[in-house]
């Protein structure tokens, strides 16, 4: 496997990244753990700020963070594994596996995977915040959206839908005859030695768990509670930067998925609805784009108290993993700046905002 020159011994790059992240931490807009690697060679692997402010426990590379939508790539991998085992076909309708699902004959598993199903995303419903504290079974969750009209004819356009990945979770459980957490544990986490990853639930006593925070003005506050059963295979997992590095490395082999499955996962056949000037494509649990003239696959995650990002530069074997326990942290923007450091591009050091004195007479200018 051809890789770029080893950078892990280039102390200047490591120190430049660390200085950037220390500066970001000083703005209070970032706490978390970050890992940057070139293949197996780790360039940076450090924690910043506190995993728990009340008990003064620092973030480390072993701190466990809620992943939010990074969960989707694991859900998609489980579906592709089941296809490899000939237990399902992504091109078949979801009614093949869930006979009672409304409009199930017109929606394929493929449509769920790349957000072209037309199923409304339940996280956008007006009552979402009202219900997010309630423990919910997967069938109760599906019942919230399954009878609502489709936003568009399946396959006609791309619209990000957390609901689609809840339906995929149900399909995994039906087809495999295992619960979603059992399936992932036995078929992904255990084989890869991802011992610090799993299905999150607030009742679980979890060592090295990060507490999630919001930030407003100049102060942190505890994030709003969400029962993780509400997130299902769209956002329920936790992990560490080191486990996600193992995940990155595994995706260059056929330990977890065959080459044909990975080609399907990263296919650039569906343009994303994310609305930027550059072309962005929606794969199976991943977004595909070009960044600094390099092919990149990535995904962000956001959930109460947490902001996450994983970016993989496939031809260069770089991985940039940013896990933050501050929900307003721009994790992907941080990842982009770390990539700029790697590739010798321009970026800005974040600066702490400071109050300034103004002559009160200037206020009159803005009256009305």
N, C-alpha and C positions, 0 to 999 in steps of 0.2 A: 504494500500500500504506500503510494508516494505521498509524502507530506512536506509542507514548507519547512524551512530551516527551524531548528529548535530555538524557541524564544524563552524558555523557562529560566535560562541562566542569564538572560539579558536583564540585569538588575535595573537598568535605566527605565525600561518599559514597565516593570513591576512597580517601581517607585513612582512613575508618572501616573499610573492608574490609581495607586494608593493615595497619592496627593489629591487627585480629582475626587475620589470617594470621600476622603476626609473633609474636603471642602464642602461637598454636598451634605455630609452629616452635620456640619456646623450651621447649615441653613435651617436645620430641624425638619427639612422636607424628606429626609431619608434616614432610615435605620434598616439594617438587614444583613444578609450574607451574600457574597459575590464570588463566583468562580469563573475564571477565564482559562481556557486550555487550548493547546495545539495538539490534537490527538491525545496521546497518553501524558504528554508533558504539560504539567500545570504551571501556568504563568502567574496566576493570582488566586488565592483561596483564603479569604478572610471574612471576619464578622465586623460589623460596624454598629455602634450604638447598643441599645439594650433590648434583649429579648423580653425582659420584664422590668418595667420602670419602678414598680412598687417594691420589688425585692432586690433591685440593683443587679440583675443577672445579665451579663453581656451576651450579645449574639456571637456565635462561633460557626465554623463550617459544619458542625454537627447539629445546629439548631433546626428544629422542624417547623416549617411554615405551611399554612394552607395555600394550595396552588391555584384555586379558582379554575379558570378555563383551561389551564395547562392539562387538567384532567382529561380533556377531550381526546388528546392524542393516545392516551392509554385505552380509552373506550373504543376508539377506532381500531387500535391494534388488536384488541380482543375480537372484534368483528372479523377482521382479516384472518386472524388465526383460525376462527371457526369456519371461515370459507376454505382455508387450506385443508382443514379436516373434513371438508365436504359435508358439513352440517348446515351450511346456508350458502346462499348465492346473493351477492350484493345487488345483482341486476333483477332480482325477483321482487315482487311487491311485498310490502310489509304484512299484508293480509295472509301471506303464506305462513307466517310465524305468529301473527296476532289476528286471528280470523274475525274478531269482533271490532277491530279498529275502524271507525268511520273513514270513508274515502281510502281505505287501506289498499284497494285494488289499483288506485291511480298513483300511489306513492311507492317508490322503490327504496330499498335499504341504501342504495347509492345516493338518493336524494337526501336522506337524513344525514349521511356522512358529510356531504359538501354544502349543506344549508340551501338546497334547492327544493325543499319539500313543500313550502308554502304554509307550514304549520306555524301558527302564531307563537311567539316566544313568551312563555308565562311570566318571565321576570319583568316584562313590560306592562303587565296588567295593573290596573289602578289599585287593586287590593293586595299587591305583592308585599308591601311593607307591613301591612296589617297582619298578614298570615305568616311572615317569615320566622316567627318565634315558635310556631306550632310543629310538633313532630308529625310527620306525614309518611304514609306508605307510598310505594311507587305507583300502585294502582290509584290511590287518592290523588296523587300528583298528576297523573295522566288524565284523570277525570276532569281536572280543571280546564284543560284546553282541547280535548279530543273532539268535542261536539261543536266547537266554534268553526265558522266558515274559514276555508283556506284563504290566505292573503293573495295567492296567485296560483295558476295552474302549475302543478309540479314539473320542475325542469325548465320552466320558462325564464326564471331569473334566480339570483342568489340573494338571500336575506338571512342574516345570522339568526339562528334559532336555538336557544337552550332547550326548548321542548323536544326538538329532534333528537338530542343526545339522551334525554330521559327515555324516549321510546327505544333508542338503541340499547340502553341499559336493560330494559325489559326483555328485549329480544335476546340479549346475551344470557339472561337468566333462564328463559324458556328453552333455548336451544341447547345450552350446556348442562341444564339441570343442576346448576350451582348458583348460589347468590353471587352478585356482582363482586363484593369484596373477596369471597372465596376464590372466584375465578382468577382475579388479578393476582392474588397472593400466590397461587399455585402455578400460574402460567407466565407471569412476568416478573414480579418482585423476587420471588424465591430463586428462580433460575439465574437471575442477574445479581444476586446478593444485595438487593436493595432492601436492606434490613431496617432502614429508617424511613420507609414509605408505607402508606396504607390508607385505609378508609377512615376518615375522621368522624368523630362523634364527641360531643362535649362531655359525656359521662366517662369517657376513657381517660385513665390516668396515663399520661404520655410524657415520658422523660424528655427534657430538652425542648418542650413545646414553647414556641414564641406566643406571647400575648399580642393581640391585634389592636392597633390604635388609629384614631383619627387625629387630625391636626388642624387647628383653627387659630388665627391670630398669631400668637407666639406660644401656644400651649398644646400639649398632647391631651387626649381624652380617650377613655376606653371605648372601643368600637361598639356599635349596636349589636346585640345578640342575634344570631341566626341559627336555627336548628339545621344541622348539616344534612338531615334527611331531605330537606327541601332542595338540595343542590344535585343529588344523585350523580349519575355519570357525566353530568355537565360541569361539575365543579367541586366534587366532594373530597378529593385526595389531599394528603399532606406529603411532604418530602423534604429533603435537604439538598443543598447545592452539590454535595459529593455523590449522593445517589443519582441525581439528575445527570451528573457527568458519566456515571456508569451507563445510564440510559442512552446518552448521546453516543457513547462508544459502541454499544450493542447494535445501534441502528446502522452501523457500517458493516456489520456481519450478517449472517443468516441464523443467528442463535434464536432470535425472537420471531422474525419475519423473513420469508423468502424474498429474493430480489424482485420477483414479479409483483409481490404484495407491496413492496416499498415503492415500486414504480407507480402503482395505482394510488398509493397514499400521497405521493408528491406530484401527481400529474397536473399540468397547467392547462386544464381544459375548461375551467369555470372561472370567469372573472369575478372578483370579490365585489361586494357592495360597500366596501369601506371608504370609497370616495376620495382617492388621492389622485394627483396628476400622473403618477407612474402606474404601470399595470401591476396589479396585485391579483393573485389567483388563490382560490380556496381549494385546498386539498382535503384529505380525510383527517380532521383534527389538527391540521397545520395550515398556515398561510405561506404562500410561496411568492417571493419577489426577487428583485435584483438590488443589491446595496453595495455602493462603491465598486460597481462593475463586477460584482461577485454574486453567484447564485446563493440565495439564502432561504432557509425554511425557518419559521418562527411561530410563536404564539405567545400572547399575553394572558394574564389572569388577573381578575379583580374580584374580591369578595370582602365582606365587612372586615376591616382591619388589616387587609393584605393587598399587595400589588406585586405581580410577578412577571417574569419574562424569560424565555429561553430562545436564543438565536443560534442557528447552526449554519456555518458557511461551508457548504458541502464540498466544493472543490479544494478548499484550503484546510479542511479538517479543524476549523476553529469552532469553539463553543463558548458562548457568553451567557451565563446564568445569573440572573438578578432576582433575589427573593427578599421582599421588604415587608415588615410588619407595621407599615404606615400606609393606610389605604389610599392616600393622595399622592404617594410617591410615583413619579413618571418612570416606571421601571424600564419600559422600552426605550425611552429617550436616554436613560443612563446607559443601557446596553449599546445604543447607537454611538454614544460618545466614547465608550470603551473600544468599540470597533474603530473609531477614528484614530485613537491612539495606536492601535495595532497596525493600521494601514497607512499611517502617516498623513492623515487628513486633518483639517482644521476643526476645532471644537472650542467651547468656552468653559472656563472654570466657573462654577456657580458661586454667586456671592450672596452673603447674608444681607437681607434688606434692613436698612436702618432708617429710623425716623429722622426727619430733617425739620429745622425751624423755618416757618414761613411767616412773612409779614401779613397780619390779618387783613390788611387793606386789599390784598389780592383776591380774597373771597368775593368781594363785591363784583368782580368781573364775571363770576359764574352765576349770579343771581338771575333766576328766570330761565 
